[in-house]
Amino acid sequence: MIKQVFIGGHFSSGTRVVQFLLKQFYNIGTTKSEEDDGTLDYEVGFIEKDNTFTDKVLRGERPELGIVKEPFSLKNPDFMLAVPYLKELFPDSKFILVVRNGLDQILCNNRRMSERYLDQINLIETDFLKREMEYWNKIYKKAIDDGGVDLIVRLEDLVYNTKREVKKIVKLLGISYPDTSMIKVPNSMKRYKKSHIVHTENSAEYPQGRDFVYDPSMRQELCEVGREMMKYFNYL
């Protein structure tokens, strides 16, 4: 059994679903917060005020594991931007990169990740949705090009071909087949097929919030912006 696991991927990609599976075998070392729908959100939270595990990793500093004991599975979207460093710190670890159709991803309301790293990713597009698609494309390309990813899990495969996809995780980590009853098709799956309003709220760029309208007629143009990784992950 692999004793050190890291999970990363763009917000709304499905990293939480993979963590739900692995918490049956691993210490997830996180804080738990009850959400409106009754589920538990698992994010890396070592109660290290202003110096979280993820913050230190992304700054190139050596983090403290604190209460986390092996075997552990640590999940945070931002980990996708620090795979080589995680592998340097934990050479025996495995990294699982979670991805979802880029069109679905850019229509989520969670902009916390893109806002944090926009100044680090050289973007050309100025149109909001095109820019988000370009960002999605470039951060996944960076994660792949940097190396160190041991397994790519597509959310679509996880929910529509659960047994086949979970077997890949089982084989990689050397664990027994988990209970998969919590895996459901999210209501937001394939939302790009319908008109959608993307809302930004209290962001640095739009402090008063702003709505952006997506129409399925934009699909081809947006796919062209993210063509490289959309094709890489077999969404085109």
Protein Blocks (a to p, Z undefined) as FASTA:
>chain_A
ZZbdcddddehilpmmmmmmmmmmbcfhiacdddfkopacddddehpghiafklmmmnop
acdekjaccddddddfklmmmmmmmmmmmmmbccddddddfklmmmpcblklmmmmmmmp
ccfblbfklmmmmmmmmmmmmmmmngoiabdcdfklmmmmmmlmmmmmmmmnopacddfk
lpccdfkgoklmpccddddehifklmnopaddddfklmmmmmmmmmmmmmmnopZZ
